[in-house]
Amino acid sequence: MKKTVVFDFDGVIHSYTSDWKGEDVIPDSPVEGIAEGINRIREAGYEVAVVSTRCASPKGMEAVNKYLADNKIV
């Protein structure tokens, strides 16, 4: 069984430097180095999960998934 590392989205992956704009509005850049850090963790054999209260709705979940894909965060 693989071990899992869990990341919160806002303030950990998404820099969240702007005020709240809505569950599907994610205007800020990723935290510097987060994509590389997550890749290293995955390469070490861990599962990576991303959690966010944004994902309480389909619209928010879609926005988070799009943000991750657009920023090449696996």
C-alpha positions as CSV (number, residue, x, y, z in Angstrom):
1,M,0.0,0.0,0.0
2,K,1.4,3.4,-1.0
3,K,1.6,6.2,1.5
4,T,-0.2,9.4,0.7
5,V,0.8,13.1,1.1
6,V,-2.1,15.5,1.2
7,F,-1.8,19.1,0.1
8,D,-4.3,21.9,0.8
9,F,-4.9,23.9,-2.3
10,D,-5.3,27.6,-1.3
11,G,-2.1,28.9,0.3
12,V,-0.1,25.8,-0.4
13,I,-0.4,25.1,-4.1
14,H,-2.3,28.3,-5.2
15,S,-0.5,31.3,-3.6
16,Y,-3.8,32.8,-2.7
17,T,-2.5,36.4,-2.5
18,S,-5.8,37.9,-3.7
19,D,-9.0,38.1,-1.7
20,W,-11.6,35.4,-2.2
21,K,-13.2,35.8,-5.6
22,G,-15.4,32.7,-5.6
23,E,-15.0,29.0,-5.6
24,D,-14.3,28.9,-9.3
25,V,-12.1,32.0,-9.6
26,I,-8.4,31.2,-9.0
27,P,-6.4,34.2,-10.0
28,D,-3.0,33.8,-8.4
29,S,0.1,32.0,-9.5
30,P,1.2,28.7,-7.9
31,V,3.5,28.8,-4.9
32,E,7.1,28.9,-6.1
33,G,8.6,25.4,-6.5
34,I,5.3,23.5,-5.6
35,A,5.1,21.6,-8.9
36,E,8.7,20.4,-8.6
37,G,8.2,19.5,-4.9
38,I,5.1,17.5,-5.7
39,N,6.9,15.7,-8.6
40,R,9.7,14.7,-6.2
41,I,7.3,13.3,-3.7
42,R,5.5,11.3,-6.4
43,E,8.9,10.1,-7.7
44,A,9.7,8.9,-4.2
45,G,6.7,6.5,-4.4
46,Y,4.0,8.5,-2.7
47,E,0.5,9.2,-3.8
48,V,-0.4,12.9,-3.8
49,A,-3.9,14.2,-3.0
50,V,-5.1,17.8,-3.2
51,V,-7.9,18.9,-1.0
52,S,-9.9,22.1,-0.9
53,T,-13.3,23.3,0.2
54,R,-13.6,24.7,-3.3
55,C,-14.3,21.1,-4.3
56,A,-17.5,21.0,-2.4
57,S,-19.2,21.9,-5.7
58,P,-18.7,20.5,-9.2
59,K,-17.9,24.1,-10.5
60,G,-15.1,24.5,-7.8
61,M,-13.7,21.1,-8.4
62,E,-13.5,21.7,-12.2
63,A,-11.7,25.1,-11.5
64,V,-9.1,23.4,-9.2
65,N,-8.5,20.6,-11.8
66,K,-8.1,23.1,-14.6
67,Y,-5.7,25.2,-12.5
68,L,-3.6,22.1,-11.7
69,A,-3.5,21.1,-15.4
70,D,-2.8,24.6,-16.7
71,N,0.1,24.9,-14.3
72,K,1.4,21.4,-15.0
73,I,0.9,20.2,-11.4
74,V,0.2,16.5,-11.4
